[in-house]
């Protein structure tokens, strides 16, 4: 007879609590109902251990400083349902900047504590959750908060056991064999006292944090099937079978990963994907306010960070908030001499200097030492760190083990000492089983040190131009931040700060580099790459193009300027870097042209409304606009009136409109305007086909001043009577229509399945016979028309209007 379920969702009395250091509070999660006090004690020890591991974050000096309590500084992160999937072709930081710029429309947010709670109307059971997020965005902290809330009895009390198995710890066991039972016992010895059936009959959550750090093959396709929790096999076979559900099927699985590595998990193995976006703007302010007890200091730091948009945008990454707080606190409180950092490179350079000076102040008792001198004292080790960073950043490796350090010539004991006194540059972490793992605090710190290494050893006078070209050719943008740091380090200001590391000043022809970047901006690059080049110019303190386009914006005379492609790229950069949320893009009557539209795509992609009428657009822009319509974006209103799109352009746009991803009006009033775009029956046929799709949400269609012809209107009439068509407004003003189309339109007016409420037939020669047909339709009880616009001649107009008023349909 099987053993009964061992746990249930009850609460323990105060008398049952274990008196020990770090013991949990009397209210415990999913408390054992068994009377075996020994097992209850082991269970509480497990809870206490997980609570102790989760309740603190080390800021400053990890092993020797005071840890910060997670619940004191934790700021709720912005987590959304779903994710991008696949590998992005841009740097993670750039991707998340763009994602956060989107208006928050129809995105389903998920609280960290609710990631296993199904949404209303969705799947009823979630076994496996994959949470994506860029490096340093808060994935591990979210795991900590989830476990802490569970251990303190605040959330997810239906879960009996949580087994955190970080990949950085699993990596050290990659060549060993385990059964699932022995693996859990290895990491969590407290569980050894429980019988296997007691565990199998409990609700268990396995947490695999840091998939991107995994050094196992995770061969889901070829690994043997394993369903026995007692069977000893390779760690890779064990993990893949657990994730696929072959092994311990009732167990919950939570995997966290950077986006580029998430594709290692087959989609069929995942029930829910969530994405951590980091801090929104209000959450950034909240972080700094919580970080400093001095309210005035917090306000000063927030004000300074906001004054540099590049810094403020980077603060969506929680780790960067910490870096900024570390640096700026010393400037404002200790009143360091020198200019307060405003660029990324300046911020990271000061961060490195202050961390090394912290070592000397605390451990060498040389508190009066010039911070720049302290960097010179640690020159040898910093150079080794730079070498380690440079060798591994291309691979995306964020964690290192003893063999990695030895390969660079770093003595493990030296690393331990250094990591203890300069922890937030390079630190030693202790895994669940007390193993040593080394890491940089964030990928951007690693990229900075890699750039520093390259800059210090460089003898190539053309390094910067060559690296610009390499970064532009990169498929996934992995060189983007590296190049920005490299450019910033070449500035005279940076070299003065780093004089303790430089044997001699590096001679860099900044004017030539700026010239090279400007030349590249003129080339036919992707819009994202072009905007990225403006970030590079910003690191070189060259903002002339941006200042010029800002003057156009400030004057309110953008449409009067004949702006070239480079100017449109500059405008896109300005708008993407602005503090305001981009709800609408209004470029009406601007000489945008197809190439300018291409340069403005990043802005269109994050806008709800794009007004592009009379912008000298042609068929050439329609394919890229169709791709935007086919994407999972927020665009709801698109105005393309008075552009020479022709039938071929409309056919391309129709492909986008018919795509299931197209969101044109998932809320209320979506409009797509094709007024005066030289559309004939041929283009209209493609449009009608797209709008027949169940996925189309189009509500308003303006075809005024086109040439659909009577036969084209017949196609539209058939569409309007299709139950899947959601069109409510149709404009057919001055379309050369005759009485031949009126019979078809009258049938629409009497159709019970039509949603049409507004019809514009102005300036068409419908004749008396056509008006008679329309009048019959208007008089029908099924007619739902609210508005009829018609500019007819004499008695025809009066007759139609009389019928419309009599039917009381206005």
N, C-alpha and C positions, 0 to 999 in steps of 0.2 A: 504494500500500500504506500503511495507516495507521501512524502512528508508534507505537512500543512505549510501554507505560506507563512514565513517567519515574521515578516514585518507588516504593520498596518499604520495608517496615518493617525497616530494618537500622540499625546503629549506626556512628557515625563514630569513627575513632581520634583520639587526642589530637593527632596530627600534622596532622589535617585542620582543626582548630579555627582560627578566625580571630582574630588578635591585634588586638583593638580594644576601645575603652571599651564596657563593657556587653555584651561577647560572651558567648554562652551557654557552658555547661559542655561538656566534651568529649562527654558523652552527650546526643545531640540526638534530637528526634522525627522519625520517618519520613525518615531521612537520604537524600539523593539517591544513587543508585547509579551515576549518570553520571560519566564521567571528566573532564568539562568543569569544570576548576577554577574558571573564571570564574563559571559558573552556580552552582556550589556556594557560591562566595563571596557571590553575591547572595542566595542562599537563606538563608545563615547571617546575613546582614545583616537580612533580613526577620525571622527568628526573634529576633535580638538586639533589634530595635526593638520587637517585640511584648512581649518579656520585660521590657524597660525600662519600657514603658508600663504593664505590669501588676503589677510587683513591689512598688510603693510606694503607700502611702496617706498623704496629707498631713493631719496633725493640727496644729492651732495655726495658724501663719502659713504659708500654702501656698507662696508663692514664696520666702520668706526663711527659713523654719524647716527643721528636720530632718525629712525624711519618715520615716514608720514603715514598716518592711518588712512586707508583707502576711502573709508566712508566720509572722512573729513574733507578730502580734496576731490573726490570723484565727481565728475560732471557728466551727466547723461549724454551719450553719443547719439549722433543722427544715424539710425540704422533703417534701411529700407528693404522691403520685400523684393526679391529678384536681384539679378546682377547682369553684367554685360556678357559674361561668358567669353571663352576664347582668349586670345592674346591680343592686347591692344597694340597699335602701331605708334603709340606715343608714350613718353615717360609717365610713370605713375603719378607724379606730382602734377604734371600738366593735365592729365586725364581727370584727376579729382577736382582741380581748379575749375575745369569746364563743367563738370557734373554739378558742382555746388552753385554755379552761376545760373543754372536753370531755375525758372520759377517753380515753386513747390506745388505742382498741380498733379492731382491724381496719383501721387506716389504713396504707396502703402507703407507707413512707418511701423516698425516693430520694436517693442521694448526688449532689452536684453533678457529680462526674466521670462519673456513670453515666446521665446523662439521655438518652443515645442508645442505652443498652443495654436491649433488650426484657426484660420480666419473664418469668419462667418460665411457659410455657403461653399467653403472649399473642402479639401480632403479631411476626413474625420480622424486620420491617424498620421502622425509624422514620426518616422523612425530616425531618419538621417538628415541632419542639417549641415549645409556647407556655408560657412560665413566667410565672405571675401573682404579684402581691404588692403590698401597699400601699406608698405612698411611703416611702422610707427603710428598707425592710425588709431590703434586702441584695441586690437583683437585680443591680445593676451590679458589686458586689463579687464576687458569684458568678461573673459573666462573667470578671472579672479573674482569679479563682482558677483557673477552667477553663483559660484561656489560659496562665497562668503554669505550671500543672502540665504542660500540653502542651509548652510551650517548653522546659521543663527535663527533658523526657523521662520524666515520671512517670506520665502517663496519656494515654489516647486516641491511642496511637502509630500507629494505623491511619489517622489523618487526616493528609494531606500539607500542606494549607494551611488556615489560619484567616484569614478576612477580616472583621474587626470594622467594621461600618458603623452607628454610633449615629445614631438619628433626629435628635438635636440637631445633628449635623454635616450630615446630609442635608437638613435644613430650609433651609439657606443656599443650596442648589443646586436648590430646588424648581421654579424657573422655567427651568432649563437642560435641555438634551437630551444624552443619553449613549447609548452602546452599553454593554452589560455589561462588555465588555473595557476600554473607556475609563474607565468608572466605577472599576473595580478599580485601574487604573493611576493614576488621579487620587489615590486615597487611599493606595495602596501602590506608590510608584514602583519599588521593588525588583523587582516582578513583571514590569516591562516587558521584561526580558531573556529571559523565558521565551516559547517559542512557544505559540500559542493551543492547539494540540492537546495540548501537554504539560500544560496546565492542565486541559483538558477530560477528559483521561485520568487525572487525579489525583482523590483523594478530598478534596473541598473543603467547608468549613463557612463559611457566611455567618452572622454574628451581628448581628441588628438589635435593639439595646438601646434601651428607652424608647419603646415604641409610643405611650404616653400623651402623649409630647412631640411627636408627629408633627404637622406642619402641612401635610401633603400630603393630598389627598382620599381616596387609596387606593380608587379606584372599581373594585372587583372585578367588578361587574356589567356595566358599560358600556365598560370599557377594551378596546381592540383586542387581538387575540391577537398575541403576539410570541414567536417560537421561535428567532430568529437572534441569537446573541451578538454579531454584528458590526453589527446594525441599530441605527441611531441613532433614538431616540424619547424621549418625555418620561420624566422620572424616575419619575413615578407609574405609567406603563405598564410600565416596566422592573421595578419592584418587585413589582407585582401579578402579573405573569407569572412572575417568579422564585418567588414564594411559592405560586402555583397549580401550579407544575411544568411549565408550558409552555416555560419557558426554563431550560436547564441542569438537566434532570430529575434527574440523579444527585446533585446538590449537596445537602448537609444544610443545614437552615435552623433557626436558633434565634432566637425572638422573645421579648422580655421586655416586660411591660406591667403597669400598674396594672389592677385588675379592671374598672373602669368602661369602660376603653378596649379591653379584650380582644375584645369582640364585633365589632370592626371586621374581624377576620380570620374568614372563613367557616369553620364547623366542618369542612367537607369538606376544607379545606386543612391541617388539623392532625391529626397522628398521635398525639400525646401532649400532655396538659395536666398541668403540675405547678404546685404552689403553694408559695411560700416563706412560712412562718409566722413567721419571725424566730427569736428566742431563746426556748427553753423556760426554766423557772426555773433548772435547773442550769447552763444555758449563760449566763444572765445573770451568775451568780456567777463562772463561768469567765472571762467577759469582764473583769470588774473585777480579778480576780486577775492576769490577764495584763497588764492596763493599767498596774498599779502594781508596781514592784519591791519597794516597802515592803509587806510582808505585813500588818502591823498597820494601815496606812492603808487597804488594800483591805478588810479586815474591818470597819473603822469605817464606811466608805462603804456597804458592803453592808448592814450593820445599820441605818443610817439610811434607806436607800432602802426596805428591807423594813418599816420602821416606818410608812411612808405607803403604803398599798396602792395608791392611785391612781398614785403614782410607780413603784412596783415593777411594776405591770401595764404601764405605758407602756414599761418597759425591754425589752419584747419587741421593740421597734424598736431596732436597733443604733445608729442615730443618736442616739436619746434616751439610750442608755447613755453615749455620748460627751458629750452635753450635761451629763448629771448628773455625770459624772466631772470635767468641766472646772470646774463650779461648786463641787462639794463639796470638791475638792482644795484650792481656795483658802481655803475655810472652815476645813478641818482642818489644813492645813499652814501657811498664812499667818495663821491665827487672826483672820479678819475679825470685826469687831464686828457685832452684830445676830443676829436669830433665823435659824437654818438653815432654808432653804426646805422646806416640806412639801406645798405645792399646786403644780399645774402652772403657774399664773400666777407664783407666787413664783420657781419655778425658771427660767422663761424671762426674767423681768425681771432676775434676777441674771446670767443668761447674757449678755444684752445689755449690761449695765453692765460686766461683767468683760471682754468683748471690746473695748469701746471704751477701757477703762482700759489694756488690753494695748497698744493703739496708742500711748498717751501714755507709757507706761513704756519702751517699746522705741525709739520713733522721735522722741519729743519730749523724751526724757531728763528726764521729770518723774515720777520713780518715787515720790515722796512724796505725790503728788496724791491727794486723796480720790477714790475711784472714782466717786462721784456727780457730782463736778465734771467728770470726764472726759466724762460723758454730755452735759453742758451744752455742752462744747466742740464736740461733733459733732452738736449739735441740728439744724442745718439739713439735714445729709445724712440723719440718721435719719428726719426728717419726710418727706423725699423717698422714702426706702425704704418708709415706711409707706404713702404714696400709691400707689407702684408695687404694693405687696402688696395693698392694698385693691381696686385697680382690676382685678387679675388673679386673685384667689383664687376668685372666683365662677365663673370659667371653668376653674379647675383648672390654669392655666398655671404651670409650675414653672421654665421657662427663658425667657430674654429675650435679645434681640439689640439692636444699637445703636439701631435705630429705636424699640424699646420704651422705652429709656432716654431718648432725646431727647424723646419724647412727654410724659414726666413732667417734663422739665427737668433731667435728670441729665446732666452733661457726661461723655463717655466717659472722658476722662483722669482726671476726678475719681473715677469709679467704679473705674478701674484702681488708683489710689493707695489708695483706701479698701479695695478688696477685698484688696489686698496686706497691709494692716495689721489688718484686721478680717474675715478671710477666712471665718470660720464663721458669720457673719450673712449676708453677701452677698459672693459671690466671683466672680472671673473664671476661667473654665476654658478651656483650649486644646484645640481639637479635633485630629483626626489631621492636618489640613492647616494647623494653626496659626491657625485662625479663632477669634475671640473669642465666647464664650458666657457669659452671666451667669445666676446662679441663687441662690436661697436654699438653705441647706444641707438644708432639709426643708420639706415642706408645712406642718407645724405651726409652724415659725418664721415662715413667710409669714402664716399665720392669726393668729399672735400680733401681728405688726406691723400687719396689717390692722385688728385690734381696737384696737391702740394708736392708729392713725391716727383711727379713728372716735371713740374716747374723747377724744382731745385736741381734736378739732374740734367735739365735740358741744355743742349748746345746747338740745337737746330734753330736758326733765325726765322725759319718759316713754320715753326711749330704751330702757332696759333691759327694761321690761315689753313694749314693742312688739317688741323683738328676740327675746324669749322666744317670743312668739306666732309670729313668722316662722320661727323654728327648728323649732317643732313642726309647722308646715305644710310644711316642706321635704320634698320627695319622696325625696331621697337623703341627708338628714342632713348636707349640706355646711356648714351653719351651726353644727353642734354644738360643735366646739372653739372656733370664733370666739366664740360666746356665752359659753362657760366662761371664756375669756380676758377678754372684755369685763366680765363680772361680777367676776372677780378684780381687774381694774384699778380697779374702782370702790371697792374697799376702802381704808380709810385707810392701811393698811400699804403698799400698792402706791404710793399717791400720794406718800408720803414718799420712797420710793426713786426716783420719777420726777420729783422736784421740779425737776430741771434742765431738763425738757422742758415743764413746766406753767407757764403764765403766771399762773395762779391755781388754787387748790384747787377741784376740782369737788365740788359738793354733791349727794350721792346718798342718797336715802331708802331705805336698805338694808332696813329693816323692811317697807316697802311692797312691795319687790321679793320678799322672802321670802314675804310674804302672798300675792302674786300667783302665785308658783310653787306654793305649797301648794294654792291653789285649783285650779290646773291638774292637780295630782296626783290630786285628787278626781274629775276628769272622766274620761270614757270614752276614754282614749287607748290607743294600742298599748302593750303591756308594755314594749317597748324604749324608747319615748319617756318612759314614766313613770320607769324606772330612770335614764334620762339626766337627768331633772329632779333626782334625788337627787345626781348629780354636780354639778349647778349649785348646789344648796344647800351642798354641801361647799366649793365655791369661796367661798361667802359665810359660811363658818364656822358654818353652822347644821346641827347633827346631832341635834337633839332627837328626831325621829322614829326615827332609827336607834338611838339610845341606848335608847329605850323598847322597841323590838322585840328588841334584844340582851339586855335584862333578861329577856324571856320565854324566850329560848333558854338563857341561863345558868341559869335556875331549873329547866329541864327540865319546865316545866308549860305548854307551848304549847297543848296540847289543852284546858286549862281556861280559856283566855282566849277571849272572844268578840271576835275581831279583826275590824276593819272592812277595807274594800278598801285604804285607804291603808296600814294596817299590813301587809297582805300585800305591797304594793309595797315597803315598807321592808325586809321580810324577804327578798324577792327580791334587793334591792340588797345587803344584808348577805352573803347566800350567794354572790352573784356576785363580790363583792369579797374574799371570804375567801381565805386562803392555801392552804387544802386543796383538793385535787381533788374535784369533786362526783361521787361514785360512786352515791350513793343519796339519794333524797328521801323521808323518812318523815313523812307528815302524817296518820297514822291517827287517827281520832276527833276531828279538828279541825273547827271550824265554817267550813270553807273556802268552801262554796257556789260557784256558777258564776262569780260575779264575782271571787272570790278566786282561783279556778283560773286565770282569764284573767290576773290579775296575776302569777301564779307561772310562767307559760309559759316565760320565758327560763331558769328553773332546770330545769324538766322537760326542755327541749330539750338540755341538756348533761348529763343524768343517765342512768345505766344502769338505775336502778330507781326507779319512782315508786309509792309505797304510798299510795293515796288512798281506802282503804276507810272507810266511815261518815263521809264528809265533807260530807253534805247536798248532794250533787251531783244534778242532774236531766238531762233530755234536752238542756237548753240548752248543756251543756258538751261534748256528744259530737262536734259538728261540728269544733270546734277541736282536740279530741283526735285525731280522724280525720286532720286535716291534719298533725299531728305524726307519726302512724304512717305517713303517705304520704311523709314527708320523709327525706332521707338523714341520719338522726340515729342516736344510739347506744342508744336506749331498747330494753331487752331485757325488763324485767319491769314489768308494769302491773297494779296491784291496784285494782279498782273495786268491790269487794264492798260490799254493804249501802248502795248508792245507788239512788235511784229513777230508773233510766235508761229502763226500759220498752222495748218492742219498737222504737219509733221511734228511740231512742238507740242500740240495738244495731245497727240498720240503718245508721246513720251510721258507727259504729265499724267495721262490716264493710267499708265502702268503703275505709277506711284499711288494714285488714288484707289486703285483696286487691290492694293497690297493689304493683307490682314493687319500689318503693323501700323498702317496709316491711322492717325488719331484725329483727323480733322473733324472736330466737334464730338467729343465724348461728354461734353458738359451741356452747353446751351446753344449758342449761336455761332456756328462755324460758317465762314464765308470763303468761297473761292471765286475770285473775279477774273473773268476772261473777256471783259468788255473791250471792243475794238481791237481784237487781236487777229483779225483776218481768218476767222474760223469758218469753214464751210461744212457741208454735209459729211465729207470724208473724215474730218477731225471730230465732228460731233458723234459719229458712229463709235469711235474708240472711247469717247467720254461716256456715252450711254452704257457701253459694255462694262466699263469700270464701276459705274454707279449702280449697276444691277447686283453687285457683289453684296453679300450679307454683311461684310465687314465695313462697308462704306457708311460714314456718318455725315455726309455732306447735307447741309440744310439749305444753303443759299447758293444759287448759281446765276451769275450775271453774264448774259451773252449779248448784251446790247451792242448795237453797231457792228454786228457780224453778219455773215451770209449763210445761215444754216439752210435756207430755202424751205419751202413747204414740206418737202420730203424729210428734211432734217427734223422739223417740228413733229412730224408723224412719229419719228423714232423717240423723240422726247415724250410724246404723249403715251406711247407704250410703256416707257420707263416709269412715268408718273403713276401709272395704274398697277405697277409691280409692287406687291406688299413690302419687298425689301428696300424700296427706295424711300428715303427719308426727306426728300426735298420739300421745303415749305415755301420757298420764294424763288421765282423764276423771272428773269428779265430778258425780254425779247424786243426791246425798243429798236425801231428803225432797222429791222432785219430783212426788209424786202419781202415781207409776207403778204399773201393774197388770201382770198376767200377759201382757197383750196385746203388750207390748214385748219380751218375753223371747225370742221366736223370732228377732227381728231381731238382738238382742244375741248370741244363741248363734251365729248365722251369722258374726258378727265374730270370735268366739273360734276358729272353725274356718277363718278366712280366712288364706291364705298371704300376702296382700298387706298385712294389717293390722300396724301398728307398736304397737298398744296393749299396755301392760305393767301398767297399774294402773287398776282400775275400782272406783268407790265407788257402791254401790246401797243404802246404809243408809237405813232408815226409809221404805221403799216397800212396799206390800202386793202382793207378787208372787205369792202363793198357791202351793199345792203344784204346780200345773201349770206355773207359771212357773219354779219351782225345778228341776223335772224337765228342762225345756228347757235351762236354764243348765248343769245337771249334764252333759247330753249334750255340750254344747260344751266344757266343762272336761275331759271325758274324751277328747276328740279329740287325736290326736298332733300336729295342726297348732297347737294352742293354745299361745300364747306368754305368757300372762298370768303376771305375777310376784306381783301383790298383788290380792286381792279383799276389799273391805270390804262387809260386809252385816250389818245388824241386823234379823234376821227373828224370827219367833215360834216358839218351841219346836222341834218336830221338823224344821221346814223349815230352820231355820238349821243345825241339827246335820247334816242330810243334805247340805246344800250344802258345809259346811266339810269333812265327811268325804271327799266326792268331790274337793275341792280338794287336800286333804293327800295323798290316795291318788295323785293324778296327779303329786305331787312338783313342783308348780309354784310353790311359795312361794319 
